[in-house]
Amino acid sequence: MTQHGKSPAPESKGQTETLALFVSDIHLQEAMPRTAEAFLGFLRHRAPHAQELYLLGDLFEYWAGDDDIPEPFNRKIVEALRELTTAGVAVHWIAGNRDFLVGAAFAESAGLTLLSDPHVATFAGKRIALAHGDAQCTDDTGYMAFRTQVRQPAWQQGFLAMPLEKRKAIIAEMRSGSREAQRGKSYEIMDVNADAIDALFARTGAQILIHGHTHRPARHILRDGRLRYVLPDWDCDAATPRGGWIALGRDGAITRHGLDGEEIA
């Protein structure tokens, strides 16, 4: 668990109004250049005004392994993150279902910290659980079986031992199969399970949960006054661009923001 919200020295980064920003599901890929540019703009113009930035999974559409860092598109993202951390913003990463193969080499190159899922942090006296969200989609039994398999160290070691191009070909097949499978799944089965959310709150002792994955941005008020915030996915290449983030202020206030930075009521 990490502790935040202490009063820093006047010249420190902590004097910013924002303690932390939270984003997820950017799904960065060369095929979506406007989305990539929007995220790079966020890193240049929004994130530097926060103490910390939390990336809650699926930053990339897929990640085949850290040996793909030299690829020009990936290198651009890594360098932008490194520029942000060099400027004094602490960046943290929770793996998503698309980029769970991000490892120590990526973290070192980008200057960020890898976190477990879920992670608990205390900001301004508030105990907040952070997660990607896929582990709570327990009604999707097919996906949960797949998730269990690919998160095993032995499976990952064997996969990463394959040539990079072969890994990318396998991932492309998996993505195609996943899109096909989703067409036959109901809205409810691909959302988080209420009992799984209750279990996460019980496990972490948190009053607030922030997660992504479902692409259904919302603020849910649960029993006992607990709050569940769902982050939006990003797609600025669509006819109607979407995206945004959640901010936590020095006063403990949590606000949701659209791509233009305006607060969402």
C-alpha positions in Angstrom: 0.0 0.0 0.0 1.2 3.5 -0.7 0.6 6.7 1.2 -0.1 10.0 -0.5 -1.3 13.5 0.3 1.3 14.8 2.7 2.2 18.5 2.5 5.4 18.8 0.4 7.9 21.6 0.3 6.8 24.7 -1.6 9.1 24.0 -4.6 8.0 20.3 -4.9 5.8 18.7 -7.5 3.2 18.1 -4.7 2.1 21.8 -4.9 0.0 20.9 -8.0 -3.7 20.9 -7.5 -4.0 17.3 -8.7 -2.6 14.4 -6.6 -3.3 11.7 -9.3 -4.7 11.0 -12.7 -6.1 7.7 -13.8 -6.5 6.4 -17.3 -7.0 3.0 -19.0 -7.9 1.3 -22.3 -6.1 3.7 -24.7 -5.5 0.7 -27.0 -2.5 2.4 -28.7 -1.7 1.1 -32.1 -0.4 2.5 -35.4 -3.8 2.0 -37.0 -5.3 4.7 -34.8 -3.0 7.7 -35.2 -5.4 10.3 -33.8 -5.9 8.3 -30.6 -2.1 8.0 -30.2 -1.7 11.8 -30.8 -4.4 12.5 -28.2 -2.7 10.4 -25.6 0.7 12.0 -26.3 -1.0 15.4 -26.0 -2.4 14.2 -22.6 1.1 13.3 -21.5 2.5 16.6 -22.6 -0.2 19.0 -21.4 -2.3 17.3 -18.7 -0.2 14.8 -16.9 2.6 17.2 -15.9 0.2 19.0 -13.6 -0.3 15.9 -11.5 1.9 14.3 -8.8 1.2 10.8 -10.1 -0.3 9.1 -13.2 -1.8 5.6 -13.0 -2.1 3.6 -16.2 -4.7 0.9 -15.4 -4.2 -1.5 -18.2 -4.6 -1.8 -22.0 -2.4 1.1 -22.8 -1.6 -0.8 -25.9 -3.9 -2.8 -28.2 -1.4 -5.6 -27.6 2.1 -6.1 -26.3 4.1 -9.0 -27.6 7.1 -8.6 -25.2 9.6 -6.0 -24.2 11.9 -6.9 -27.1 9.4 -5.0 -29.2 10.3 -1.7 -27.5 12.6 -0.6 -30.4 9.7 -0.6 -32.9 9.3 3.1 -33.8 5.7 3.5 -32.6 6.4 1.7 -29.3 9.6 3.7 -28.8 7.7 7.0 -29.2 5.3 6.0 -26.4 8.1 4.8 -24.2 10.0 8.1 -24.7 7.0 10.2 -23.9 6.5 8.3 -20.7 10.1 8.7 -19.8 9.9 12.4 -20.5 7.0 12.7 -18.0 8.8 10.7 -15.3 12.0 12.7 -15.8 9.9 15.9 -15.2 9.0 14.5 -11.8 5.6 12.8 -12.3 5.5 9.3 -10.7 4.0 6.9 -13.3 2.5 3.5 -12.2 1.3 0.6 -14.3 -1.3 -2.1 -13.8 -1.4 -4.7 -16.6 -4.5 -5.1 -18.7 -5.8 -8.1 -20.7 -4.1 -6.8 -23.8 -0.7 -5.8 -22.4 0.0 -8.2 -19.5 3.4 -9.1 -21.0 4.8 -5.7 -20.2 7.8 -6.4 -18.0 10.8 -5.0 -16.2 12.6 -3.8 -19.4 9.6 -1.7 -20.4 9.3 -0.3 -16.8 12.9 0.7 -16.7 12.9 2.3 -20.2 9.7 4.3 -19.4 10.8 5.1 -15.8 7.6 3.7 -14.4 6.6 1.3 -11.6 4.8 -2.0 -12.1 2.0 -2.7 -9.7 0.0 -5.8 -8.9 -3.7 -6.0 -9.6 -5.4 -4.9 -7.5 -3.3 -2.2 -5.9 -4.4 -0.2 -2.9 -3.3 3.4 -2.3 -4.3 6.1 0.3 -4.8 9.6 -1.1 -5.9 12.5 1.1 -7.2 10.0 3.7 -9.1 7.9 1.2 -8.3 4.2 0.7 -8.7 3.5 -3.0 -8.4 0.2 -4.8 -7.1 0.3 -8.4 -7.6 -2.5 -10.9 -7.8 -3.2 -14.6 -11.3 -4.8 -14.1 -11.0 -8.0 -16.2 -10.5 -10.2 -13.1 -13.9 -9.2 -11.9 -15.7 -10.3 -15.1 -16.3 -13.7 -13.6 -19.5 -14.4 -15.5 -17.4 -14.8 -18.7 -16.1 -18.2 -17.8 -14.4 -18.7 -21.2 -12.3 -15.5 -20.8 -11.5 -16.3 -17.1 -10.1 -19.7 -18.1 -8.0 -18.0 -20.8 -6.8 -15.3 -18.3 -5.7 -18.0 -15.8 -3.7 -19.7 -18.5 -1.9 -16.7 -19.9 -1.1 -15.2 -16.5 0.9 -18.3 -15.5 4.7 -17.7 -15.4 5.4 -21.0 -17.2 3.0 -20.0 -20.1 4.5 -16.6 -20.4 8.1 -17.9 -20.3 7.3 -20.3 -23.1 5.5 -17.7 -25.2 8.2 -15.1 -24.8 10.8 -17.7 -25.9 9.2 -17.7 -29.4 10.5 -15.3 -32.1 8.9 -11.9 -31.9 7.2 -12.2 -35.3 5.7 -15.5 -34.4 4.3 -14.1 -31.2 2.7 -11.2 -33.1 1.1 -13.7 -35.5 -0.4 -15.7 -32.6 -1.7 -12.5 -31.0 -3.4 -11.5 -34.2 -5.1 -14.8 -34.3 -6.2 -14.5 -30.7 -7.6 -11.0 -31.3 -9.6 -12.2 -34.3 -10.9 -15.1 -32.2 -11.8 -12.8 -29.3 -13.7 -10.4 -31.6 -15.7 -13.3 -33.0 -16.4 -14.7 -29.5 -17.6 -11.3 -28.2 -20.3 -11.1 -30.9 -22.1 -14.0 -29.2 -21.8 -12.7 -25.6 -24.4 -10.6 -23.8 -23.9 -7.1 -22.4 -24.2 -8.5 -18.9 -21.7 -11.4 -19.3 -18.9 -9.0 -20.3 -19.5 -6.6 -17.4 -18.1 -7.0 -13.9 -19.8 -9.4 -11.5 -21.4 -7.7 -8.4 -20.2 -10.5 -6.1 -16.6 -10.2 -7.5 -16.7 -6.4 -6.9 -17.9 -7.0 -3.3 -15.1 -9.5 -2.8 -12.6 -7.0 -4.1 -13.8 -4.3 -1.6 -13.7 -6.9 1.2 -10.2 -8.0 0.3 -8.8 -4.5 0.0 -10.7 -2.7 2.7 -11.2 0.2 0.3 -14.0 2.7 0.2 -13.5 3.5 -3.5 -12.6 1.4 -6.6 -11.3 2.8 -9.9 -11.0 0.4 -12.8 -11.3 0.1 -16.6 -11.7 -2.8 -19.0 -15.5 -2.7 -19.6 -15.5 0.5 -21.7 -18.6 1.6 -19.7 -17.6 4.9 -18.0 -19.7 5.6 -15.0 -19.8 6.4 -11.3 -21.7 3.8 -9.3 -22.8 4.4 -5.8 -22.9 1.0 -3.9 -24.3 0.1 -0.6 -22.6 1.5 2.5 -21.7 4.6 0.4 -18.8 2.8 -1.4 -18.0 4.2 -4.9 -17.0 2.4 -8.1 -15.6 4.5 -10.9 -15.3 3.0 -14.4 -12.8 4.7 -16.8 -13.6 5.2 -20.4 -11.8 3.7 -23.4 -10.1 6.0 -25.9 -11.0 6.1 -29.6 -10.2 9.4 -31.3 -10.2 7.9 -34.8 -14.0 7.2 -34.6 -16.6 9.5 -36.1 -17.4 10.5 -32.5 -14.2 10.6 -30.5 -14.3 9.3 -27.0 -11.9 9.1 -24.1 -11.0 10.8 -20.8 -9.6 10.3 -17.4 -10.3 10.5 -13.7 -8.6 13.1 -11.4 -8.1 13.1 -7.7 -7.5 16.6 -6.2 -5.4 17.6 -3.2 -8.7 18.0 -1.3 -9.7 14.4 -2.0 -12.3 15.2 -4.6 -12.6 12.8 -7.4 -13.7 14.1 -10.8 -14.3 12.6 -14.2 -13.0 14.4 -17.3 -13.6 14.2 -21.1 -11.0 14.5 -23.8 -11.2 18.2 -23.7 -10.4 18.2 -19.9 -13.9 19.5 -19.0 -15.4 17.9 -15.9 -18.2 15.4 -16.5 -21.1 15.9 -14.1 
